[in-house]
Amino acid sequence: MLTLSKKLLLATAMSTSVLLSACSEPKAKEDETKTAEFAIPVMVANIERNDISSNFHTTATLESRNEADIITRVTGIIEELTIEEGDFVEKGQVLARVDPRRYELALAKADAELAGINQELQRLSLMAEKQLVSAQASDKLKYQHQAAVAARELAALDLKDSQIVAPISGFISQRFVKAGHFTQGYQKLFHIVDQSSLQAVVHLPEHQLSFVKLQQRALLSFSARQGKQFLAKVRSISPVIDSRSGTFKVILSLDNTDLALKPGMFAQIALTFDTHEDTLTIPSDAIITLDNQSKVYLVKDNKAVEVVIEKGFVQEQLTEISGELQEGDIVVVNGHHNLKADALVEVLNTKPAVESTITDEVIKESDTAIAKTAK
C-alpha cells in the first residue's frame, strides 16, 4: 500500500514528465524544421551556345623552312667582314672577303696561257689550209685550247668565290670567323635563317591518321607570347608510319612575316580535327562522372535538379553536352559533389533578386528601433 506522501511524490513526477514532454516537442519540431531548411552553398554558371572543336594536343619546336650554312670554297685570310650576328641580309649580298691576290694572279696566268694557245691555233689553222700540218697536230692543239679555257674559268670562279655572298635572304644567326682568320676550303663561316616562314614538325599516333588532312588548321601558343595564339596549317603528311614508335610525321607551316616568332621557340599545339558550331556547352567542372555515366545539377526554384547528360567535344575548360537541358539553364559548377536531387541550394556568385526588398525591410526595422529608443 502506498502512503499519502508517496502518492503525492508519484503524481508530481508524472506531471513534471508531461510538462517536459510538452515543452520539448515544439523544440524538436523547430530543430527539425531548421534542419530541413538548411541550404547547401554552390557556385553556378549559365549553359551557353558556343563553337567547340575536337583537338589533339602536342608540342614541338619551331624550325625555319629556309636556312643554310655558308661555307667558303677557297683558302686564304679573311680580309673583311661586312655583317654581324643578328643582321638581316639579302640574297647575293657580300658577307665577307678573302684575300684575292693569289686568285687574281692565277686568273692572269690562265688568261696568258689561253691567249698563247689562241695565237698558236690561228697560225696552225692557216698551215692546215695549205696542208702543211698533220690532222693529229691540229686536233692536239684544239684539245689544249679547251683545257686552257676550262682552266681560265676555274681561276675566274676561284676569284669570284673569294667574296662570300648570302645564298638566301634572312638573318645571320651565327658567325664562326673573325677578320684576319685563316680559312680553309669548305669551312663553315656563317649560319643564316629565314624567319618569315616557319614550320613545326609533330609526330602523331597511328590511330589519328584518318583525322588529319592537308590544310587542316592548328593553334599554337608560346610562353614568350602569353595571351596570343598563332594559326598554322598542315603542309605535309608523311606517307610512312614509323614501325618503332607507331607514329607518323606531320609538318605544320606558319606564316611569320611580322617576325613575332623565332626559330627554336617551344610551341604548345592544338591540332583541330573537327568543329561543332553553335552547340550547348558548360564548364567542364560542372560534370560529375560515375560508373561511365555523366550528370549535372541544375538550379530551379532554389533546388538542385539532377540531369543525365551525354558529353561531346572537350576544348580547354568547356565541354559540349546534350540532354534534357537548354540554353540559359543554371548549372552548378562548384559544391555539386555534396548535392542530391531536390536538395535546397544557396547560390553564392549571383545577387539575389530580392536584394532591394531585404534592404527596405532592414531600413523599416532600423526606423522602428530608433522610434522606440526615442520614446
C-alpha positions as CSV (number, residue, x, y, z in Angstrom):
1,M,0.0,0.0,0.0
2,L,1.3,3.4,-1.0
3,T,1.3,6.1,1.7
4,L,-0.2,9.5,1.0
5,S,3.3,11.1,0.7
6,K,4.4,8.5,-1.8
7,K,1.3,9.1,-3.9
8,L,1.9,12.8,-3.9
9,L,5.5,12.3,-5.0
10,L,4.5,10.0,-7.8
11,A,1.8,12.4,-9.1
12,T,4.3,15.3,-9.0
13,A,6.9,13.2,-11.1
14,M,4.3,12.3,-13.7
15,S,3.1,15.8,-14.1
16,T,6.7,17.1,-14.4
17,S,7.3,14.5,-17.1
18,V,4.2,15.5,-19.1
19,L,5.3,19.2,-18.9
20,L,8.8,18.4,-20.1
21,S,7.5,16.4,-23.0
22,A,5.1,19.2,-24.0
23,C,8.0,21.7,-23.8
24,S,10.5,19.6,-25.7
25,E,8.1,18.6,-28.6
26,P,7.9,22.1,-30.2
27,K,11.6,22.5,-29.7
28,A,12.3,19.2,-31.6
29,K,9.9,20.2,-34.4
30,E,11.6,23.6,-34.6
31,D,15.1,21.9,-34.9
32,E,13.7,19.5,-37.5
33,T,12.3,22.5,-39.5
34,K,15.7,24.3,-39.3
35,T,17.5,21.1,-40.5
36,A,15.1,20.7,-43.4
37,E,15.6,24.4,-44.4
38,F,19.4,24.2,-44.4
39,A,20.7,25.2,-47.9
40,I,23.9,23.9,-49.5
41,P,26.1,26.8,-50.8
42,V,27.0,26.4,-54.5
43,M,28.6,28.3,-57.4
44,V,26.8,28.4,-60.7
45,A,27.1,29.2,-64.4
46,N,24.8,29.5,-67.4
47,I,24.6,26.9,-70.2
48,E,25.7,28.7,-73.3
49,R,25.9,28.1,-77.0
50,N,29.5,28.2,-78.5
51,D,31.6,26.8,-81.2
52,I,33.8,23.9,-79.8
53,S,36.4,21.8,-81.5
54,S,38.0,18.4,-81.1
55,N,41.7,19.0,-80.7
56,F,44.8,16.8,-80.4
57,H,47.4,18.4,-78.1
58,T,51.1,18.0,-78.6
59,T,54.3,20.0,-78.5
60,A,57.1,20.9,-81.0
61,T,60.0,23.2,-81.6
62,L,59.7,25.8,-84.3
63,E,62.1,25.5,-87.3
64,S,62.9,27.7,-90.2
65,R,61.8,26.3,-93.6
66,N,64.8,28.0,-95.2
67,E,68.2,28.1,-93.5
68,A,71.7,27.4,-94.7
69,D,75.3,27.1,-93.5
70,I,77.5,29.5,-95.5
71,I,80.9,28.0,-96.4
72,T,83.9,29.1,-98.4
73,R,85.3,27.1,-101.3
74,V,88.7,29.0,-101.3
75,T,91.6,29.2,-98.9
76,G,93.0,32.4,-97.5
77,I,92.9,35.2,-95.0
78,I,89.6,36.9,-94.1
79,E,90.3,40.5,-95.1
80,E,86.9,41.9,-94.3
81,L,83.6,41.1,-92.6
82,T,80.6,43.2,-93.6
83,I,77.9,41.8,-91.2
84,E,77.4,40.8,-87.6
85,E,75.2,38.3,-85.9
86,G,71.5,39.4,-86.0
87,D,71.9,41.4,-89.2
88,F,69.4,40.9,-92.0
89,V,71.0,40.2,-95.4
90,E,69.6,39.9,-98.9
91,K,70.3,37.1,-101.2
92,G,73.5,37.8,-103.1
93,Q,74.8,40.3,-100.5
94,V,78.6,40.2,-99.8
95,L,79.2,39.0,-96.3
96,A,83.0,38.6,-96.2
97,R,86.0,38.9,-98.4
98,V,89.0,36.5,-98.6
99,D,92.4,37.9,-99.7
100,P,92.0,37.8,-103.5
101,R,95.6,38.4,-104.7
102,R,96.5,34.7,-105.2
103,Y,93.4,34.2,-107.3
104,E,93.9,37.3,-109.3
105,L,97.3,36.1,-110.3
106,A,96.0,32.7,-111.1
107,L,93.4,34.2,-113.4
108,A,96.1,36.4,-115.1
109,K,98.2,33.3,-115.7
110,A,95.2,31.4,-117.2
111,D,94.4,34.4,-119.5
112,A,98.0,34.5,-120.7
113,E,98.1,30.7,-121.4
114,L,94.8,30.9,-123.2
115,A,96.0,33.9,-125.3
116,G,99.1,31.9,-126.4
117,I,97.1,28.9,-127.4
118,N,94.7,31.1,-129.3
119,Q,97.5,32.6,-131.2
120,E,99.1,29.2,-132.0
121,L,95.7,27.9,-133.0
122,Q,95.3,30.7,-135.6
123,R,98.7,30.0,-137.0
124,L,98.0,26.3,-137.2
125,S,94.7,26.8,-138.9
126,L,96.5,28.8,-141.7
127,M,99.0,26.0,-142.1
128,A,96.2,23.4,-142.2
129,E,94.6,25.2,-145.2
130,K,97.9,24.7,-147.1
131,Q,98.1,21.2,-145.8
132,L,101.4,21.9,-144.1
133,V,100.4,20.3,-140.8
134,S,99.0,16.9,-139.9
135,A,95.4,16.5,-138.6
136,Q,96.8,14.9,-135.5
137,A,98.8,18.0,-134.5
138,S,95.8,20.2,-135.2
139,D,93.5,18.1,-133.0
140,K,96.0,18.1,-130.2
141,L,96.1,21.9,-130.2
142,K,92.3,22.1,-130.1
143,Y,92.3,19.9,-127.0
144,Q,94.9,22.1,-125.4
145,H,92.7,25.1,-126.2
146,Q,89.7,23.5,-124.5
147,A,91.8,22.8,-121.4
148,A,93.1,26.3,-121.3
149,V,89.5,27.7,-121.5
150,A,88.4,25.4,-118.6
151,A,91.5,26.4,-116.5
152,R,90.7,30.1,-117.1
153,E,87.0,29.6,-116.0
154,L,88.2,27.8,-112.8
155,A,90.5,30.7,-112.0
156,A,87.7,33.2,-112.5
157,L,85.4,31.1,-110.3
158,D,88.0,31.0,-107.5
159,L,88.4,34.7,-107.7
160,K,84.6,35.2,-107.5
161,D,84.4,32.8,-104.6
162,S,86.8,34.9,-102.6
163,Q,83.8,37.1,-102.0
164,I,81.4,35.2,-99.7
165,V,77.8,36.0,-100.6
166,A,74.4,35.1,-99.0
167,P,72.6,32.2,-100.7
168,I,69.2,33.2,-99.3
169,S,67.7,36.3,-97.6
170,G,67.5,36.1,-93.8
171,F,69.1,36.8,-90.5
172,I,72.7,35.9,-89.6
173,S,72.2,33.6,-86.6
174,Q,75.8,32.6,-86.1
175,R,79.2,33.8,-87.1
176,F,82.2,31.4,-86.8
177,V,85.1,33.6,-88.1
178,K,86.6,37.0,-87.5
179,A,88.6,39.3,-89.7
180,G,92.2,38.1,-90.0
181,H,91.4,34.4,-89.5
182,F,92.8,31.9,-92.0
183,T,90.1,29.9,-93.6
184,Q,90.4,26.7,-95.5
185,G,88.3,25.4,-98.3
186,Y,84.7,24.3,-97.3
187,Q,85.0,25.7,-93.8
188,K,81.7,27.0,-92.3
189,L,81.7,30.7,-91.8
190,F,78.0,31.7,-91.0
191,H,74.6,30.3,-90.4
192,I,71.7,32.2,-92.0
193,V,68.0,31.7,-91.1
194,D,64.9,32.9,-92.9
195,Q,62.4,33.8,-90.2
196,S,59.5,34.8,-92.4
197,S,58.4,31.2,-92.9
198,L,58.5,28.8,-90.0
199,Q,57.4,25.2,-89.5
200,A,56.7,22.8,-86.7
201,V,57.3,19.0,-87.1
202,V,55.0,16.8,-84.9
203,H,54.6,13.1,-84.7
204,L,51.0,11.8,-84.2
205,P,49.8,8.3,-83.1
206,E,48.9,6.0,-85.9
207,H,45.2,5.9,-85.0
208,Q,45.0,9.6,-85.7
209,L,45.9,9.2,-89.4
210,S,42.3,9.3,-90.6
211,F,41.6,12.6,-88.8
212,V,44.5,14.6,-90.4
213,K,44.1,16.3,-93.7
214,L,46.1,18.8,-95.7
215,Q,45.4,22.5,-94.9
216,Q,43.9,21.4,-91.6
217,R,44.5,24.2,-89.1
218,A,46.2,24.2,-85.7
219,L,46.6,26.8,-83.0
220,L,50.0,27.4,-81.5
221,S,50.7,29.1,-78.2
222,F,54.1,30.1,-76.7
223,S,55.2,31.0,-73.2
224,A,57.1,34.0,-74.7
225,R,53.8,35.3,-76.3
226,Q,51.3,34.9,-73.4
227,G,47.7,35.5,-74.3
228,K,48.2,35.2,-78.0
229,Q,47.6,32.2,-80.3
230,F,49.0,31.7,-83.8
231,L,47.4,29.9,-86.7
232,A,49.3,27.1,-88.6
233,K,48.2,24.7,-91.3
234,V,49.1,21.1,-92.2
235,R,51.6,21.4,-95.1
236,S,52.5,17.8,-95.5
237,I,51.7,14.3,-94.1
238,S,54.2,11.5,-94.2
239,P,53.0,8.5,-96.2
240,V,55.0,6.2,-93.9
241,I,54.3,5.0,-90.3
242,D,57.4,4.7,-88.1
243,S,57.2,1.0,-87.1
244,R,59.3,1.6,-83.9
245,S,57.2,4.4,-82.5
246,G,53.9,3.8,-84.2
247,T,53.7,7.5,-85.2
248,F,53.7,9.4,-88.5
249,K,55.2,12.8,-89.2
250,V,53.1,15.9,-89.9
251,I,54.6,19.3,-90.9
252,L,52.7,22.5,-89.9
253,S,53.6,25.7,-91.8
254,L,53.3,29.0,-90.1
255,D,53.4,32.5,-91.6
256,N,55.7,34.8,-89.7
257,T,56.0,37.9,-91.8
258,D,55.7,40.1,-88.8
259,L,58.7,38.2,-87.2
260,A,56.8,37.8,-83.9
261,L,58.2,34.3,-83.5
262,K,61.7,32.9,-83.6
263,P,63.1,29.5,-84.7
264,G,63.7,27.3,-81.7
265,M,60.7,28.5,-79.7
266,F,58.8,25.8,-77.9
267,A,55.2,25.6,-79.0
268,Q,52.1,24.1,-77.4
269,I,50.0,22.8,-80.3
270,A,46.3,22.1,-80.6
271,L,45.6,20.4,-83.9
272,T,41.9,20.8,-84.8
273,F,40.2,17.7,-86.1
274,D,36.6,18.9,-86.3
275,T,34.4,21.8,-85.1
276,H,30.8,21.8,-83.9
277,E,29.2,25.2,-84.3
278,D,26.5,26.8,-82.1
279,T,26.3,23.9,-79.7
280,L,25.4,23.7,-76.0
281,T,28.5,24.0,-73.7
282,I,29.1,24.1,-70.0
283,P,32.2,24.4,-67.8
284,S,33.9,21.0,-67.6
285,D,34.0,21.3,-63.7
286,A,30.2,21.1,-63.7
287,I,30.2,17.4,-64.8
288,I,30.1,14.5,-62.4
289,T,31.1,11.2,-63.9
290,L,30.4,7.9,-62.1
291,D,30.2,4.4,-63.4
292,N,30.5,5.6,-67.0
293,Q,27.5,7.9,-66.5
294,S,27.8,11.7,-66.6
295,K,25.4,14.1,-64.9
296,V,25.0,17.7,-63.8
297,Y,22.8,19.6,-61.3
298,L,20.6,22.4,-62.5
299,V,19.2,25.1,-60.1
300,K,15.5,25.5,-60.4
301,D,13.4,27.2,-57.7
302,N,16.4,27.1,-55.3
303,K,16.6,23.4,-55.6
304,A,19.0,21.0,-57.3
305,V,17.7,19.1,-60.2
306,E,19.8,16.1,-61.4
307,V,20.1,15.7,-65.2
308,V,21.9,12.9,-67.0
309,I,23.9,14.2,-70.0
310,E,25.9,13.0,-72.9
311,K,29.4,14.5,-73.4
312,G,30.7,15.7,-76.8
313,F,33.9,17.6,-77.7
314,V,36.1,19.0,-74.9
315,Q,38.1,22.2,-75.5
316,E,40.1,23.6,-72.7
317,Q,37.6,24.3,-69.9
318,L,34.4,23.8,-71.9
319,T,32.5,20.6,-72.7
320,E,29.9,20.0,-75.3
321,I,26.7,18.4,-73.8
322,S,23.3,17.1,-74.8
323,G,20.3,16.0,-72.7
324,E,17.2,17.4,-71.1
325,L,18.5,21.0,-70.8
326,Q,18.6,24.2,-72.8
327,E,20.5,27.4,-73.3
328,G,20.3,29.7,-70.3
329,D,19.8,27.0,-67.7
330,I,21.7,27.5,-64.5
331,V,24.2,24.7,-63.7
332,V,26.2,24.1,-60.6
333,V,29.9,24.2,-61.1
334,N,31.2,24.1,-57.5
335,G,29.7,22.4,-54.5
336,H,27.8,19.9,-56.5
337,H,29.6,16.9,-55.0
338,N,27.6,17.4,-51.8
339,L,24.3,17.6,-53.6
340,K,21.4,15.3,-54.0
341,A,18.3,15.6,-56.2
342,D,15.8,18.2,-54.8
343,A,18.3,19.5,-52.2
344,L,17.9,23.1,-51.2
345,V,20.8,25.3,-52.5
346,E,22.1,28.8,-51.9
347,V,23.8,30.4,-54.9
348,L,26.8,32.4,-53.8
349,N,28.0,34.0,-57.1
350,T,24.8,35.8,-58.1
351,K,23.0,38.7,-56.5
352,P,19.5,37.7,-55.2
353,A,16.6,39.2,-56.9
354,V,15.1,40.3,-53.5
355,E,18.0,42.4,-52.6
356,S,16.0,45.6,-52.7
357,T,13.2,44.1,-50.6
358,I,15.6,43.0,-47.9
359,T,17.1,46.4,-47.9
360,D,13.7,48.0,-47.4
361,E,12.9,45.6,-44.5
362,V,16.2,46.4,-42.8
363,I,15.5,50.1,-43.1
364,K,12.0,49.7,-41.7
365,E,13.4,47.7,-38.7
366,S,16.0,50.3,-38.1
367,D,13.4,53.1,-38.2
368,T,11.2,51.2,-35.7
369,A,14.1,50.7,-33.3
370,I,15.0,54.4,-33.5
371,A,11.4,55.4,-32.7
372,K,11.3,53.0,-29.7
373,T,14.5,54.4,-28.4
374,A,13.2,58.0,-28.7
375,K,10.1,57.1,-26.6
